[in-house]
């Protein structure tokens, strides 16, 4: 197995929660990622849930997930001395990732003219909310609202509902990771750096461009609308007027209260009818008119009612098993527990147990979704706070042991920050 594609690449991660996943992706692809964080730990370390339900800087599940594979450099980021050290480190890296929320010192550090003059060889991934408002403060909720994703979720007679999982931040991380890789390739080919500005609002909107497209209003005088379990109603132009069409219902609750995604592939229509009769005794949909696909589309509300009746009569696992036997598009709507025990993910080796010294135990982490015959994505535990401070200052900042000792004495840097047990100070 050869080295991973980013082997030898060095990344300085000054990002925040909005881009944390991007830096982890780069680490999985072989990059050496240095996570520069405050001596009290970054925000992720303070976010629950925590291992064993006990709060601690090393026990936060978001930290263990998003900072996996990185090295930790603990600095007093509210001091100019710390940012001078980061300037020295930047000279030795290939890419620097900027935070979405920037302090005054960070704004000064990431000023485009300054970085281009001082570090022309380094690639910079700068995260902003909007290009015309680079300094505007923002949260994931603001981003899903501005990008149109919030509007698309929920029921037509209720307020929009926020999607779970900080999806705006995750989408920004995907874009930021792609930008970082592009800068790395450019540096290898051209021998120089560059700056990539990734917009949070644009990253969110790119996922729903067909729904949150202002041209639909400009050209057709209509916009997509929330339709609850039916997804979205989309405006289409037909017969000289605008009509709203909705996607069909695809989720149904089963006898045991669990849910399935259920669609009928047209060539398997007969199989569905046979199964429906076996379970419910219904033969209404066997009339000749239902053999016409157009007729079925127009009257799909009756088909949806029949599917709902079928699913309600059986437990979920039986619906999935029998439906797949008959060639229907039936899959479980997995709970978190289902995903953790999913046989496909187990077979793919998606989960891996990694020893974490701060916890004194193995933790199960999800691996990269990438599987390649050319390399294996790396998976290492998240670092302890300040675990690599001394190494980074010696190797990348070019300091001596005496220099490092002086910085530790002055409180500009810290090693493990006195948090061996990972407890959060009250």
C-alpha angles and dihedrals in degrees: 000000000000125000116283115265096259095046108143094020115126122208128188107209110204092152129118135221091301093065102022092109092053092061091047090054089053090050091051089054090057104268120140101238119194112200108207109201140163117273088249090056131255124284094264091064089059097048121097158255095082132199108270091001091278115124116235140145090244096039102062111119093210089054093047090051105040099035096045113134096017132116118234123230111183114203138161092253092183090069131079090226091064092052090049087057090050089053089056091048092048089063089064100046136078101217136020121200115210125212122249090227109050127195118217089263091050091049089054092047095050096043103138097226093048097049093044090053099041100034108023091155095058127089116226125201106198118191118206135166094230129355092233091049105038094158098049114121115235145173132206090260092054090048097051088048095049093044095052097245094111092054091054096056125082140019127319094240095048136062116274114276124226113241114237127249106042089275094177091060092046092051090049089051091054091052092044091051091051090048091051092051090049090052091048091052091047091051092050092049101037102024094231140092133238144183126257117191113201118196119215095206091049092047091055095044092051089067094057103027093136091058103033096047115132090202089071087066096040094049104029106022093234140089134205114270134209112260103179113222088004093065114223135344108227127205114236131179114237139149093000097305142073117258131182117231124186132208114249123260112269106170123077135175118237133214093271094051094256123120138236136193105233128185130161117227105217095234088057096052091112092052090054092051091051092050092046091054092047093053105032105016090233118146099166094109092053093079115118094250090065091064088074110090091207091054090050091052093051093047099035092129088076091049090051090051090051092050090049090052091049095049093046089058097057138047115256099252091053091049090052095044097047095038092055091046088058093049095251122143098251124149133159121257092233124223119214089262090052091053092049090056098035108142093211092055090046091051091049091052090238092151123056131180111233125187113238113197095199091057096036091225145076118271125199113236131183112243128218116291087231118101115182135175088214099057144356119238111241123240121192130162123265112268127254113249108280092357094140101029095113094045094048094048091049098042105034105021092044095228128151126238088256091053092050093048090053092051091050090049092051093048095243091120136018138199115218084338093239090288101117092143092046094234121157112233113240 
